[in-house]
Amino acid sequence: MDHNISQDILRARQRKRWIIGFIVLISICGLAWALNRVVSQSVSLSELRVSEVRVGHIDNTINASGIVVPVREEQISSPNQTRVIKVIAKAGQIVKEGELLMVLDDKTIRVAIDNLREQISQQSLRVQSLSLELDAQLKKIASEIELLELDLQSNRVKLTRFQKLGATGITSQVDVQAAELTVKRNEVQLRQHKESLFDLRKSTNSNIESAKLQRSIFQKQMELQQSLLAQTQVTAPFDGLLTWAMTDEGASVNTGQLIAKVSELNNFRVEASVSDFYARYLSPGQAVRVEYSGQTLKGQVQMVLPEIQNGTIKLLVSLEQANHPALRHKLRVETNIITDQKDQTMMVDIGPAINGKGRQEVFVIENGKAVKRSVEFGLNDGKHAEVVASSAIRVGDKIIVSDVSKFKHLDSFRLN
């Protein structure tokens, strides 16, 4: 026999169905949320590097590797083939101008000087001997000329007398002709002696000049050897730092071989190297920023060397503070050559997500999500990049600049 179910039991059953339905709904929502978490990729914001778009000044720079070198550096070489007798100063030592660095063997040079001194004396004696010989010959010929002039004068008087007597018939024509021949003979002899005198003076003077020239050559060679002798006492050419020097006493050195280097202490510049791809963008006078250990020094391109070696071009950079205390010889520094500048332009910090100049796709943070946008970048100074005016980006937007290449296939991803 059937009985009616009480209202309490019906209400209990109804509550149970509602509870089960609610639990099922919660489970479905939770499963959907979990599935969405699995399907939709996300990343923690703390793992990303984010930069905010702002307005400021930016430079377009070419990054070059630089090395600090002294403005003045002198290389000291051996004056001849010799050997090191004594080393006095060591590399790294501060030296004063004229301070003795090392001593070289000078025996060969001293022997050469003695030989040249003897040759100079020999030529001086030759000049003296030729001068005395010329004086003696000149006196002899001059005496002969005087005698010939007297003979000529006497024979001319005889000729005149014979000519007068011949006109009256007292003297024969043969005597007159003989007197005329005697006069002509005296004239020829006198002319020959005068020519001989001229030739002798010319020839002897030529020999004397030759001897003087030879003596002058020996004297110049002597001066050169004396200069080489002075160089065997190797001294510092100016106040500075002895950056390198031979250390082995007794070591043989060839003519022109490097034996020491002296550099200025507090006067530096930068020798920078950059790819020859940028050669067309470089010119003297461009502003340069030299950075080292958080410090920035201003300078400008002094010279662009024309030669290209191994795909690189070198340039010399002069510094406003050439004596800055942070500068050291052979110190490696970061050199940024400024090719263009802009003020009051949008800019953002640079990172792996920004690859040079031109239009690129980057992720911008919007409402807890990273959304892909196409942005055009302009000037780049190695630390900041210009954001070219575009409706896609505004001042205050935040761009992810760290490496997000694993999300490049997505239009957006969630941020935790």
C-alpha positions in Angstrom: 0.0 0.0 0.0 1.5 3.3 -1.2 2.1 6.2 1.3 2.6 9.9 0.5 6.2 11.1 0.8 6.5 13.7 3.4 7.4 17.3 2.4 10.6 17.2 4.5 11.9 14.3 2.5 11.1 16.1 -0.8 12.8 19.3 0.4 15.8 17.3 1.5 16.0 15.6 -2.0 15.7 19.0 -3.6 18.5 20.5 -1.6 20.7 17.5 -2.4 20.1 18.0 -6.2 21.0 21.7 -5.8 24.1 21.0 -4.0 25.2 18.4 -6.5 24.5 20.8 -9.4 26.5 23.5 -7.7 29.4 21.2 -7.1 29.3 20.1 -10.8 29.2 23.8 -11.9 32.2 24.7 -9.7 34.1 21.7 -11.0 33.4 22.6 -14.6 34.5 26.2 -14.0 37.6 25.0 -12.3 38.4 22.6 -15.1 37.8 25.4 -17.7 40.1 27.7 -15.8 42.8 25.0 -15.5 42.4 24.2 -19.2 42.8 27.9 -20.0 45.9 28.1 -17.9 47.4 25.2 -19.8 46.4 26.4 -23.3 47.2 30.1 -22.8 51.0 30.7 -22.0 51.9 33.1 -19.3 55.1 34.4 -17.7 55.9 36.2 -14.4 56.4 39.9 -14.8 59.4 39.8 -12.4 61.2 37.6 -15.0 60.9 40.3 -17.7 62.8 43.5 -18.3 60.4 46.3 -19.0 61.1 49.9 -20.1 58.7 52.8 -20.1 58.5 55.1 -23.2 59.6 58.6 -22.3 60.8 61.8 -24.0 64.4 62.8 -23.9 67.7 63.4 -25.8 69.3 60.6 -27.8 72.4 60.1 -29.8 73.0 57.8 -32.7 76.3 56.1 -32.0 78.6 53.6 -33.6 80.2 51.4 -31.0 83.9 50.8 -31.3 86.5 49.0 -29.2 89.1 51.4 -28.0 92.5 51.3 -26.3 94.1 54.1 -24.4 97.5 55.2 -25.8 99.8 58.1 -25.0 99.7 61.1 -27.3 103.5 61.0 -27.4 105.5 57.8 -27.3 109.1 57.5 -28.4 110.8 54.3 -29.4 114.5 54.2 -28.8 116.6 52.0 -31.2 120.1 50.8 -31.2 122.5 53.2 -33.2 124.6 50.3 -34.5 125.3 46.6 -34.2 126.5 46.2 -30.6 125.6 44.7 -27.3 124.0 45.8 -24.0 126.7 46.5 -21.4 124.5 47.6 -18.5 120.7 48.0 -17.8 120.0 50.7 -15.4 116.2 51.4 -15.6 113.4 48.8 -15.6 110.1 48.8 -17.5 107.3 50.5 -15.5 109.7 53.0 -14.0 109.0 56.7 -14.1 112.0 58.5 -15.7 113.1 62.1 -16.1 114.4 63.7 -19.3 118.1 62.9 -19.8 118.0 60.1 -17.2 120.4 57.2 -18.1 118.4 54.0 -19.0 121.1 51.7 -20.3 124.7 51.6 -21.6 125.7 50.1 -25.0 129.1 48.9 -26.1 130.9 51.8 -27.9 134.3 50.2 -28.9 133.5 49.9 -32.6 132.3 53.5 -32.8 135.4 54.8 -31.0 137.7 53.0 -33.4 135.8 54.5 -36.3 136.2 58.0 -34.8 140.0 57.5 -34.4 140.3 56.5 -38.1 138.2 59.5 -39.2 140.3 61.8 -37.1 143.5 60.5 -38.8 141.9 60.9 -42.3 140.9 64.5 -41.4 144.4 65.3 -40.3 145.8 63.7 -43.5 143.6 65.8 -45.7 144.5 69.0 -43.8 148.2 68.2 -44.3 147.5 67.7 -48.0 145.7 71.0 -48.3 148.7 72.7 -46.6 151.2 70.9 -48.8 149.4 71.8 -52.0 149.1 75.4 -50.9 152.9 75.6 -50.2 153.6 73.9 -53.5 151.4 76.3 -55.4 153.1 79.3 -53.8 156.5 77.9 -54.8 155.5 77.2 -58.4 153.8 80.6 -58.7 156.9 82.4 -57.5 159.1 80.4 -60.0 156.9 81.1 -63.0 156.5 84.8 -61.9 160.3 85.1 -61.9 160.5 83.5 -65.4 157.8 85.9 -66.7 159.7 88.9 -65.3 162.9 87.7 -67.1 161.0 87.1 -70.3 159.4 90.6 -70.1 162.9 92.1 -69.7 164.2 90.1 -72.7 161.1 91.1 -74.7 161.7 94.7 -73.8 165.4 94.5 -74.7 164.7 92.7 -78.1 162.0 95.3 -79.0 164.6 98.1 -78.5 167.1 96.2 -80.7 164.4 95.6 -83.3 163.6 99.4 -83.4 167.2 100.3 -83.8 167.7 97.7 -86.6 164.6 99.0 -88.4 166.0 102.6 -88.3 169.5 101.5 -89.4 168.0 99.3 -92.1 166.1 102.3 -93.5 169.5 104.1 -94.0 171.1 101.0 -95.4 173.6 100.5 -92.5 172.0 97.2 -91.4 171.0 94.4 -93.7 167.4 93.2 -94.0 168.5 89.8 -92.6 169.4 91.4 -89.3 166.1 93.2 -89.1 164.2 89.9 -89.8 166.3 88.1 -87.1 165.4 90.8 -84.6 161.7 90.5 -85.5 161.8 86.7 -84.9 163.5 87.1 -81.6 160.8 89.5 -80.4 158.0 87.1 -81.6 159.8 84.2 -79.8 159.8 86.2 -76.6 156.2 87.1 -77.0 155.2 83.4 -77.5 157.3 82.4 -74.5 155.8 85.1 -72.3 152.2 84.1 -73.4 153.0 80.4 -72.7 154.4 81.2 -69.2 151.3 83.3 -68.4 149.0 80.4 -69.6 151.1 78.0 -67.5 150.7 80.2 -64.5 146.9 80.3 -65.0 146.7 76.5 -65.5 148.9 75.8 -62.5 146.8 78.0 -60.3 143.6 76.4 -61.6 144.9 72.8 -61.3 146.4 73.3 -57.8 143.3 75.1 -56.5 141.1 72.2 -57.8 143.3 69.7 -55.9 143.1 71.9 -52.8 139.3 72.1 -53.1 139.1 68.3 -53.6 141.2 67.8 -50.4 139.0 70.3 -48.5 135.8 68.5 -49.7 137.2 65.1 -48.7 138.1 66.6 -45.3 134.5 68.0 -45.0 133.1 64.6 -45.8 135.3 63.0 -43.1 134.2 65.7 -40.6 130.5 65.0 -41.3 131.2 61.3 -40.8 133.0 62.2 -37.6 129.9 64.2 -36.4 127.7 61.2 -37.2 129.9 58.8 -35.3 130.1 61.2 -32.4 126.3 61.3 -32.4 126.2 57.5 -32.4 128.7 57.5 -29.6 126.4 59.7 -27.6 123.5 57.3 -28.3 125.3 54.4 -26.7 124.4 56.2 -23.4 120.7 55.6 -23.8 118.8 58.3 -22.0 115.1 59.3 -21.6 114.0 61.8 -24.3 111.4 63.4 -22.0 109.7 63.0 -18.6 107.5 59.9 -18.7 107.1 56.2 -18.2 109.5 53.6 -19.4 106.9 51.2 -20.8 109.4 48.7 -22.2 113.2 48.0 -22.2 115.6 45.2 -22.9 116.6 43.5 -19.7 119.4 41.1 -20.7 122.9 42.5 -20.1 125.3 41.3 -22.7 122.6 40.7 -25.3 123.5 41.5 -28.9 121.4 44.1 -30.8 121.3 44.9 -34.4 121.3 48.4 -36.0 117.8 49.9 -35.6 116.6 47.3 -33.2 114.1 48.5 -30.5 115.7 48.7 -27.1 113.3 50.9 -25.1 110.0 52.8 -25.2 109.2 55.9 -23.2 105.6 57.3 -23.1 104.0 60.4 -21.6 102.5 59.9 -18.2 99.4 62.1 -18.2 98.6 62.9 -21.8 96.4 60.2 -23.5 94.2 59.6 -26.4 92.2 56.6 -27.7 92.9 54.4 -30.6 89.5 52.9 -31.7 88.8 50.1 -34.1 85.4 49.6 -35.9 84.1 47.5 -38.7 84.8 48.9 -42.2 81.0 48.8 -42.7 80.8 52.1 -40.9 83.7 53.8 -42.8 81.3 56.0 -44.7 79.7 57.3 -41.5 83.1 58.4 -39.9 84.7 61.8 -40.3 87.1 64.0 -38.2 85.5 66.3 -35.7 82.7 63.9 -34.7 81.8 63.9 -31.0 82.8 60.8 -29.0 81.9 59.3 -25.6 84.5 57.2 -24.0 83.2 55.0 -21.2 85.1 53.0 -18.6 84.0 51.7 -15.2 80.9 53.9 -15.0 82.8 57.1 -16.0 82.2 59.0 -19.3 84.9 61.1 -21.0 84.1 63.5 -23.9 86.3 63.6 -27.0 86.2 64.0 -30.7 87.5 62.1 -33.7 91.0 63.5 -34.5 91.8 61.4 -37.5 90.4 58.5 -39.5 93.3 56.3 -40.7 92.9 55.5 -44.5 94.1 52.0 -44.3 91.7 49.1 -43.7 93.2 45.9 -42.1 91.3 42.6 -41.6 87.9 44.3 -42.2 88.5 47.0 -39.5 89.2 50.7 -39.7 91.1 52.7 -37.1 90.6 56.2 -35.8 92.3 58.4 -33.3 90.2 60.1 -30.6 91.4 63.2 -28.7 90.0 63.7 -25.2 88.9 66.8 -23.4 90.5 65.4 -20.2 93.6 63.8 -21.6 95.1 63.7 -18.1 92.1 62.0 -16.4 93.3 59.9 -13.4 91.3 56.9 -14.6 93.3 56.6 -17.8 96.1 54.1 -18.1 98.4 53.0 -20.9 96.8 50.1 -22.9 93.5 50.4 -21.0 90.6 49.0 -23.0 87.6 51.3 -23.1 84.2 51.5 -24.8 84.1 54.1 -27.5 80.9 55.5 -28.8 81.1 57.7 -31.9 78.1 60.1 -32.2 76.9 60.4 -35.8 73.5 62.1 -35.1 71.5 63.6 -32.2 67.9 64.4 -31.4 66.2 66.3 -28.6 62.6 65.9 -27.2 62.0 62.5 -28.9 60.4 59.4 -27.6 62.9 56.8 -26.4 63.1 53.5 -24.6 65.9 51.5 -23.0 67.4 49.0 -25.3 67.4 45.3 -24.8 67.5 41.9 -26.6 63.9 42.4 -27.9 65.1 45.5 -29.9 67.3 44.6 -32.8 68.8 47.7 -34.3 67.0 50.2 -36.5 63.7 49.8 -38.4 60.2 48.4 -37.9 60.0 45.5 -35.4 57.4 43.6 -33.5 57.6 44.0 -29.7 55.2 43.3 -26.8 53.5 46.1 -24.9 51.9 45.7 -21.5 48.2 46.3 -21.5 45.8 45.3 -18.7 48.0 42.5 -17.4 48.7 41.1 -20.8 51.6 41.5 -23.2 50.2 42.5 -26.6 52.3 42.4 -29.8 52.6 45.7 -31.7 54.7 46.8 -34.7 57.0 49.7 -33.7 59.6 51.6 -35.7 62.8 52.3 -34.0 65.3 55.0 -35.1 68.5 56.4 -33.5 70.4 54.0 -31.2 73.2 54.9 -28.8 73.8 51.4 -27.5 71.7 52.0 -24.3 68.6 53.7 -25.6 66.6 53.5 -28.9 64.4 56.2 -30.5 60.7 55.3 -30.9 59.7 56.9 -34.1 56.4 58.8 -33.7 53.6 56.3 -34.3 50.0 55.8 -33.2 51.0 52.3 -31.9 53.1 53.7 -29.1 52.6 56.7 -26.7 54.6 58.2 -23.9 54.1 56.1 -20.8 53.6 52.8 -22.6 55.7 50.0 -21.2 57.6 47.8 -23.6 59.1 44.4 -22.8 62.8 44.7 -23.9 64.1 41.4 -22.6 64.3 38.3 -24.7 60.7 37.1 -25.6 61.6 35.1 -28.7 59.8 32.0 -27.4 56.5 34.0 -27.6 57.1 35.5 -31.1 54.4 33.2 -32.6 51.8 34.6 -30.2 49.8 37.8 -30.5 49.7 38.1 -26.8 50.4 36.3 -23.5 49.4 36.6 -19.9 51.5 38.2 -17.2 51.5 36.9 -13.7 
